[in-house]
Amino acid sequence: MSAAAIDVDGHRVVPLGPGTWDLFADLAEKHNGVWGGCWCTYFHLYPDPTEERRAVGHREFKRQLVLAGRAHAALVLDGDAAVAWAQYGPVDEVANIHHRKQWEREAVRRPDFRITCLFVDRDHRRSGMASVAVRGALALIADAGGGLVESYPHDLPPGKKTSASFLYNATRTMYEQLGFTYDRPKGQGNCVMTTYVEPAVPVG
């Protein structure tokens, strides 16, 4: 995967990795580790290495995954700071999705990648950063070979709104605007959506 920045409508997007860990960590720390101190580890926890995770804490656990190349995300930058991310990875890397048992019963095809979690800085919400993050993730997935991509956004009833701080993977409407296709419901209030990403064409 290329470590070079990607331009998405004038926003720089870089992959999470050892060299960009501090950008990710600064954004997470600004929001108290996000999602109750999860540090975006929840989707990595199947199986859950409980003793290891508790011994080192979520921050260090996430850092070790990043250093090992086992945690991926697209980081959206504003100047020298990250203001949003979209977590993605192959199924084995982010296996602990909500309603996992239902997904396993109903899945017809295993996707090549999942987009599992979005997070946007509180100072940049309602400004399209979640969409930029997903588009950045899709570009990085193309660099990694592309394939079938699933995501699991919230499927809100018409007219219902909720705080952006509770939408850990944005809404069905946003994903439809990005070209994803609705596949099926998942649990109560979530759904499975898919798109196919062509592999990036090597330059030169």
Phi and psi in degrees as GROMACS dihedral restraints (atoms count N, CA, C in turn):
[ dihedral_restraints ]
;  ai    aj    ak    al  type     phi  dphi    fc
    3     4     5     6     1   -68.5    20    10
    4     5     6     7     1   139.1    20    10
    6     7     8     9     1   -92.1    20    10
    7     8     9    10     1    -2.8    20    10
    9    10    11    12     1   -71.1    20    10
   10    11    12    13     1   152.4    20    10
   12    13    14    15     1   -69.7    20    10
   13    14    15    16     1   145.9    20    10
   15    16    17    18     1  -109.9    20    10
   16    17    18    19     1   141.0    20    10
   18    19    20    21     1   -96.3    20    10
   19    20    21    22     1   123.5    20    10
   21    22    23    24     1  -123.6    20    10
   22    23    24    25     1   100.6    20    10
   24    25    26    27     1    51.6    20    10
   25    26    27    28     1    43.8    20    10
   27    28    29    30     1    85.8    20    10
   28    29    30    31     1    -1.4    20    10
   30    31    32    33     1  -102.0    20    10
   31    32    33    34     1   134.5    20    10
   33    34    35    36     1   -81.6    20    10
   34    35    36    37     1   133.1    20    10
   36    37    38    39     1  -125.4    20    10
   37    38    39    40     1   130.4    20    10
   39    40    41    42     1  -127.3    20    10
   40    41    42    43     1   152.2    20    10
   42    43    44    45     1   -76.4    20    10
   43    44    45    46     1   144.9    20    10
   45    46    47    48     1   -67.2    20    10
   46    47    48    49     1   133.6    20    10
   48    49    50    51     1  -169.8    20    10
   49    50    51    52     1  -178.2    20    10
   51    52    53    54     1   -53.5    20    10
   52    53    54    55     1   -37.4    20    10
   54    55    56    57     1   -78.1    20    10
   55    56    57    58     1   -14.6    20    10
   57    58    59    60     1  -117.5    20    10
   58    59    60    61     1     8.2    20    10
   60    61    62    63     1   -55.2    20    10
   61    62    63    64     1   -42.6    20    10
   63    64    65    66     1   -61.9    20    10
   64    65    66    67     1   -34.5    20    10
   66    67    68    69     1   -62.9    20    10
   67    68    69    70     1   -46.8    20    10
   69    70    71    72     1   -62.7    20    10
   70    71    72    73     1   -46.4    20    10
   72    73    74    75     1   -63.9    20    10
   73    74    75    76     1   -39.8    20    10
   75    76    77    78     1   -62.0    20    10
   76    77    78    79     1   -41.8    20    10
   78    79    80    81     1   -67.4    20    10
   79    80    81    82     1   -42.7    20    10
   81    82    83    84     1   -63.4    20    10
   82    83    84    85     1   -44.2    20    10
   84    85    86    87     1   -65.8    20    10
   85    86    87    88     1   -33.8    20    10
   87    88    89    90     1   -59.1    20    10
   88    89    90    91     1   -28.3    20    10
   90    91    92    93     1  -113.5    20    10
   91    92    93    94     1    32.6    20    10
   93    94    95    96     1    55.9    20    10
   94    95    96    97     1    38.1    20    10
   96    97    98    99     1    82.7    20    10
   97    98    99   100     1     0.1    20    10
   99   100   101   102     1    55.0    20    10
  100   101   102   103     1   149.0    20    10
  102   103   104   105     1    46.4    20    10
  103   104   105   106     1    50.9    20    10
  105   106   107   108     1    71.9    20    10
  106   107   108   109     1    27.8    20    10
  108   109   110   111     1    86.2    20    10
  109   110   111   112     1    19.0    20    10
  111   112   113   114     1   -68.6    20    10
  112   113   114   115     1   -31.3    20    10
  114   115   116   117     1    57.3    20    10
  115   116   117   118     1    29.8    20    10
  117   118   119   120     1    56.3    20    10
  118   119   120   121     1    43.0    20    10
  120   121   122   123     1  -104.7    20    10
  121   122   123   124     1   -16.3    20    10
  123   124   125   126     1   -51.0    20    10
  124   125   126   127     1   -45.2    20    10
  126   127   128   129     1   -73.6    20    10
  127   128   129   130     1    -8.8    20    10
  129   130   131   132     1   -87.8    20    10
  130   131   132   133     1    -7.6    20    10
  132   133   134   135     1   -96.1    20    10
  133   134   135   136     1    46.7    20    10
  135   136   137   138     1  -140.9    20    10
  136   137   138   139     1   105.9    20    10
  138   139   140   141     1   -72.1    20    10
  139   140   141   142     1   157.5    20    10
  141   142   143   144     1   -91.9    20    10
  142   143   144   145     1   114.8    20    10
  144   145   146   147     1   -77.0    20    10
  145   146   147   148     1    70.9    20    10
  147   148   149   150     1   -53.7    20    10
  148   149   150   151     1   -49.8    20    10
  150   151   152   153     1   -64.2    20    10
  151   152   153   154     1   -44.8    20    10
  153   154   155   156     1   -62.7    20    10
  154   155   156   157     1   -45.7    20    10
  156   157   158   159     1   -62.7    20    10
  157   158   159   160     1   -43.2    20    10
  159   160   161   162     1   -70.9    20    10
  160   161   162   163     1   -31.9    20    10
  162   163   164   165     1   -68.4    20    10
  163   164   165   166     1   -39.4    20    10
  165   166   167   168     1  -100.2    20    10
  166   167   168   169     1   -18.5    20    10
  168   169   170   171     1    87.4    20    10
  169   170   171   172     1   158.4    20    10
  171   172   173   174     1   -64.0    20    10
  172   173   174   175     1   -37.5    20    10
  174   175   176   177     1   -62.0    20    10
  175   176   177   178     1   -50.9    20    10
  177   178   179   180     1   -68.9    20    10
  178   179   180   181     1   -35.6    20    10
  180   181   182   183     1   -59.8    20    10
  181   182   183   184     1   -45.1    20    10
  183   184   185   186     1   -65.0    20    10
  184   185   186   187     1   -42.7    20    10
  186   187   188   189     1   -60.2    20    10
  187   188   189   190     1   -41.7    20    10
  189   190   191   192     1   -64.7    20    10
  190   191   192   193     1   -37.9    20    10
  192   193   194   195     1   -62.6    20    10
  193   194   195   196     1   -42.8    20    10
  195   196   197   198     1   -63.3    20    10
  196   197   198   199     1   -45.6    20    10
  198   199   200   201     1   -62.5    20    10
  199   200   201   202     1   -31.1    20    10
  201   202   203   204     1   -85.4    20    10
  202   203   204   205     1     0.0    20    10
  204   205   206   207     1    73.3    20    10
  205   206   207   208     1    25.1    20    10
  207   208   209   210     1  -112.8    20    10
  208   209   210   211     1    17.8    20    10
  210   211   212   213     1  -144.5    20    10
  211   212   213   214     1   127.4    20    10
  213   214   215   216     1  -127.1    20    10
  214   215   216   217     1   145.1    20    10
  216   217   218   219     1  -161.5    20    10
  217   218   219   220     1   154.6    20    10
  219   220   221   222     1   -98.2    20    10
  220   221   222   223     1   123.3    20    10
  222   223   224   225     1  -103.3    20    10
  223   224   225   226     1   124.8    20    10
  225   226   227   228     1   -92.2    20    10
  226   227   228   229     1   128.6    20    10
  228   229   230   231     1  -105.6    20    10
  229   230   231   232     1   144.9    20    10
  231   232   233   234     1  -124.6    20    10
  232   233   234   235     1   103.3    20    10
  234   235   236   237     1    67.1    20    10
  235   236   237   238     1  -124.9    20    10
  237   238   239   240     1  -102.0    20    10
  238   239   240   241     1    15.7    20    10
  240   241   242   243     1  -122.8    20    10
  241   242   243   244     1   144.7    20    10
  243   244   245   246     1   -80.8    20    10
  244   245   246   247     1   135.4    20    10
  246   247   248   249     1  -119.9    20    10
  247   248   249   250     1    -4.6    20    10
  249   250   251   252     1  -164.9    20    10
  250   251   252   253     1   158.9    20    10
  252   253   254   255     1  -146.4    20    10
  253   254   255   256     1   157.1    20    10
  255   256   257   258     1  -126.5    20    10
  256   257   258   259     1   115.1    20    10
  258   259   260   261     1   -80.9    20    10
  259   260   261   262     1   136.5    20    10
  261   262   263   264     1  -147.4    20    10
  262   263   264   265     1   168.8    20    10
  264   265   266   267     1   167.4    20    10
  265   266   267   268     1   170.0    20    10
  267   268   269   270     1   -66.4    20    10
  268   269   270   271     1   162.6    20    10
  270   271   272   273     1   -55.2    20    10
  271   272   273   274     1   -44.2    20    10
  273   274   275   276     1   -65.3    20    10
  274   275   276   277     1   -24.2    20    10
  276   277   278   279     1   -82.0    20    10
  277   278   279   280     1   -34.6    20    10
  279   280   281   282     1  -127.2    20    10
  280   281   282   283     1    68.3    20    10
  282   283   284   285     1   -86.1    20    10
  283   284   285   286     1   -16.1    20    10
  285   286   287   288     1   -94.4    20    10
  286   287   288   289     1    55.9    20    10
  288   289   290   291     1   -74.5    20    10
  289   290   291   292     1   157.0    20    10
  291   292   293   294     1   -63.1    20    10
  292   293   294   295     1   145.1    20    10
  294   295   296   297     1    58.0    20    10
  295   296   297   298     1    39.3    20    10
  297   298   299   300     1   -59.6    20    10
  298   299   300   301     1   -43.5    20    10
  300   301   302   303     1   -64.0    20    10
  301   302   303   304     1   -39.3    20    10
  303   304   305   306     1   -63.0    20    10
  304   305   306   307     1   -44.2    20    10
  306   307   308   309     1   -59.1    20    10
  307   308   309   310     1   -43.6    20    10
  309   310   311   312     1   -64.2    20    10
  310   311   312   313     1   -35.7    20    10
  312   313   314   315     1   -68.2    20    10
  313   314   315   316     1   -36.9    20    10
  315   316   317   318     1  -102.0    20    10
  316   317   318   319     1   -13.0    20    10
  318   319   320   321     1   -66.8    20    10
  319   320   321   322     1   129.3    20    10
  321   322   323   324     1   -92.5    20    10
  322   323   324   325     1   -36.2    20    10
  324   325   326   327     1  -135.6    20    10
  325   326   327   328     1   136.0    20    10
  327   328   329   330     1   -77.5    20    10
  328   329   330   331     1   124.9    20    10
  330   331   332   333     1   -71.4    20    10
  331   332   333   334     1   160.7    20    10
  333   334   335   336     1   -78.1    20    10
  334   335   336   337     1   -33.1    20    10
  336   337   338   339     1  -142.5    20    10
  337   338   339   340     1   155.0    20    10
  339   340   341   342     1  -122.8    20    10
  340   341   342   343     1   146.5    20    10
  342   343   344   345     1  -107.8    20    10
  343   344   345   346     1   117.1    20    10
  345   346   347   348     1  -111.9    20    10
  346   347   348   349     1   -24.4    20    10
  348   349   350   351     1  -154.0    20    10
  349   350   351   352     1   137.5    20    10
  351   352   353   354     1  -120.7    20    10
  352   353   354   355     1   145.3    20    10
  354   355   356   357     1  -143.6    20    10
  355   356   357   358     1   135.9    20    10
  357   358   359   360     1  -127.1    20    10
  358   359   360   361     1   133.9    20    10
  360   361   362   363     1   -50.6    20    10
  361   362   363   364     1   136.7    20    10
  363   364   365   366     1   -57.1    20    10
  364   365   366   367     1   -25.7    20    10
  366   367   368   369     1   -84.3    20    10
  367   368   369   370     1    -2.2    20    10
  369   370   371   372     1  -127.6    20    10
  370   371   372   373     1    15.7    20    10
  372   373   374   375     1   -76.4    20    10
  373   374   375   376     1   159.5    20    10
  375   376   377   378     1    61.2    20    10
  376   377   378   379     1    28.2    20    10
  378   379   380   381     1  -127.4    20    10
  379   380   381   382     1    14.4    20    10
  381   382   383   384     1    86.0    20    10
  382   383   384   385     1     8.1    20    10
  384   385   386   387     1   -68.4    20    10
  385   386   387   388     1   -32.0    20    10
  387   388   389   390     1   -62.3    20    10
  388   389   390   391     1   -42.4    20    10
  390   391   392   393     1   -63.8    20    10
  391   392   393   394     1   -42.2    20    10
  393   394   395   396     1   -61.2    20    10
  394   395   396   397     1   -41.9    20    10
  396   397   398   399     1   -62.3    20    10
  397   398   399   400     1   -43.4    20    10
  399   400   401   402     1   -65.1    20    10
  400   401   402   403     1   -42.6    20    10
  402   403   404   405     1   -64.2    20    10
  403   404   405   406     1   -35.9    20    10
  405   406   407   408     1   -64.7    20    10
  406   407   408   409     1   -41.4    20    10
  408   409   410   411     1   -61.7    20    10
  409   410   411   412     1   -41.2    20    10
  411   412   413   414     1   -64.1    20    10
  412   413   414   415     1   -36.5    20    10
  414   415   416   417     1   -66.6    20    10
  415   416   417   418     1   -40.2    20    10
  417   418   419   420     1   -68.6    20    10
  418   419   420   421     1   -35.5    20    10
  420   421   422   423     1   -64.0    20    10
  421   422   423   424     1   -39.6    20    10
  423   424   425   426     1   -60.5    20    10
  424   425   426   427     1   -42.2    20    10
  426   427   428   429     1   -61.6    20    10
  427   428   429   430     1   -31.7    20    10
  429   430   431   432     1   -87.1    20    10
  430   431   432   433     1     6.0    20    10
  432   433   434   435     1   116.1    20    10
  433   434   435   436     1    -9.5    20    10
  435   436   437   438     1    67.4    20    10
  436   437   438   439     1  -165.1    20    10
  438   439   440   441     1   127.2    20    10
  439   440   441   442     1  -166.9    20    10
  441   442   443   444     1   -75.2    20    10
  442   443   444   445     1   128.4    20    10
  444   445   446   447     1  -119.8    20    10
  445   446   447   448     1   131.4    20    10
  447   448   449   450     1  -112.1    20    10
  448   449   450   451     1   149.7    20    10
  450   451   452   453     1  -141.9    20    10
  451   452   453   454     1   165.8    20    10
  453   454   455   456     1  -133.2    20    10
  454   455   456   457     1    66.2    20    10
  456   457   458   459     1   -74.6    20    10
  457   458   459   460     1   171.1    20    10
  459   460   461   462     1   -77.4    20    10
  460   461   462   463     1   135.8    20    10
  462   463   464   465     1  -109.4    20    10
  463   464   465   466     1    87.8    20    10
  465   466   467   468     1   -82.3    20    10
  466   467   468   469     1   142.6    20    10
  468   469   470   471     1   -60.3    20    10
  469   470   471   472     1   151.4    20    10
  471   472   473   474     1   -53.8    20    10
  472   473   474   475     1   132.1    20    10
  474   475   476   477     1    86.9    20    10
  475   476   477   478     1   -13.0    20    10
  477   478   479   480     1   -85.7    20    10
  478   479   480   481     1   134.2    20    10
  480   481   482   483     1  -122.3    20    10
  481   482   483   484     1   151.5    20    10
  483   484   485   486     1  -141.5    20    10
  484   485   486   487     1   163.0    20    10
  486   487   488   489     1   -62.1    20    10
  487   488   489   490     1   138.1    20    10
  489   490   491   492     1   -59.9    20    10
  490   491   492   493     1   -25.4    20    10
  492   493   494   495     1   -69.0    20    10
  493   494   495   496     1   -15.9    20    10
  495   496   497   498     1   -98.3    20    10
  496   497   498   499     1    -8.5    20    10
  498   499   500   501     1   -92.1    20    10
  499   500   501   502     1    87.4    20    10
  501   502   503   504     1   -72.2    20    10
  502   503   504   505     1   -13.2    20    10
  504   505   506   507     1  -142.6    20    10
  505   506   507   508     1    35.3    20    10
  507   508   509   510     1    57.2    20    10
  508   509   510   511     1  -158.1    20    10
  510   511   512   513     1  -121.3    20    10
  511   512   513   514     1   159.9    20    10
  513   514   515   516     1   -55.0    20    10
  514   515   516   517     1   -41.1    20    10
  516   517   518   519     1   -58.7    20    10
  517   518   519   520     1   -43.9    20    10
  519   520   521   522     1   -63.2    20    10
  520   521   522   523     1   -43.0    20    10
  522   523   524   525     1   -67.3    20    10
  523   524   525   526     1   -35.3    20    10
  525   526   527   528     1   -61.8    20    10
  526   527   528   529     1   -39.3    20    10
  528   529   530   531     1   -64.9    20    10
  529   530   531   532     1   -24.4    20    10
  531   532   533   534     1   -91.7    20    10
  532   533   534   535     1     4.9    20    10
  534   535   536   537     1    95.0    20    10
  535   536   537   538     1     5.9    20    10
  537   538   539   540     1   -75.0    20    10
  538   539   540   541     1   153.0    20    10
  540   541   542   543     1  -110.6    20    10
  541   542   543   544     1   133.8    20    10
  543   544   545   546     1   -66.4    20    10
  544   545   546   547     1   131.9    20    10
  546   547   548   549     1  -107.7    20    10
  547   548   549   550     1   -54.1    20    10
  549   550   551   552     1  -168.2    20    10
  550   551   552   553     1   162.5    20    10
  552   553   554   555     1   -73.9    20    10
  553   554   555   556     1   157.2    20    10
  555   556   557   558     1  -142.5    20    10
  556   557   558   559     1   112.4    20    10
  558   559   560   561     1    65.3    20    10
  559   560   561   562     1  -157.6    20    10
  561   562   563   564     1  -103.7    20    10
  562   563   564   565     1   112.4    20    10
  564   565   566   567     1    92.7    20    10
  565   566   567   568     1     4.4    20    10
  567   568   569   570     1  -125.8    20    10
  568   569   570   571     1   167.6    20    10
  570   571   572   573     1  -151.2    20    10
  571   572   573   574     1   167.9    20    10
  573   574   575   576     1  -104.6    20    10
  574   575   576   577     1   127.5    20    10
  576   577   578   579     1  -128.5    20    10
  577   578   579   580     1   149.6    20    10
  579   580   581   582     1  -134.4    20    10
  580   581   582   583     1   156.7    20    10
  582   583   584   585     1  -151.8    20    10
  583   584   585   586     1   160.5    20    10
  585   586   587   588     1  -112.8    20    10
  586   587   588   589     1   129.8    20    10
  588   589   590   591     1  -109.3    20    10
  589   590   591   592     1   121.4    20    10
  591   592   593   594     1   -72.1    20    10
  592   593   594   595     1   143.9    20    10
  594   595   596   597     1   -62.8    20    10
  595   596   597   598     1   144.9    20    10
  597   598   599   600     1   -64.2    20    10
  598   599   600   601     1   142.8    20    10
  600   601   602   603     1   -85.3    20    10
  601   602   603   604     1   120.9    20    10
  603   604   605   606     1   -57.3    20    10
  604   605   606   607     1   141.4    20    10
  606   607   608   609     1   -87.2    20    10
  607   608   609   610     1   134.2    20    10
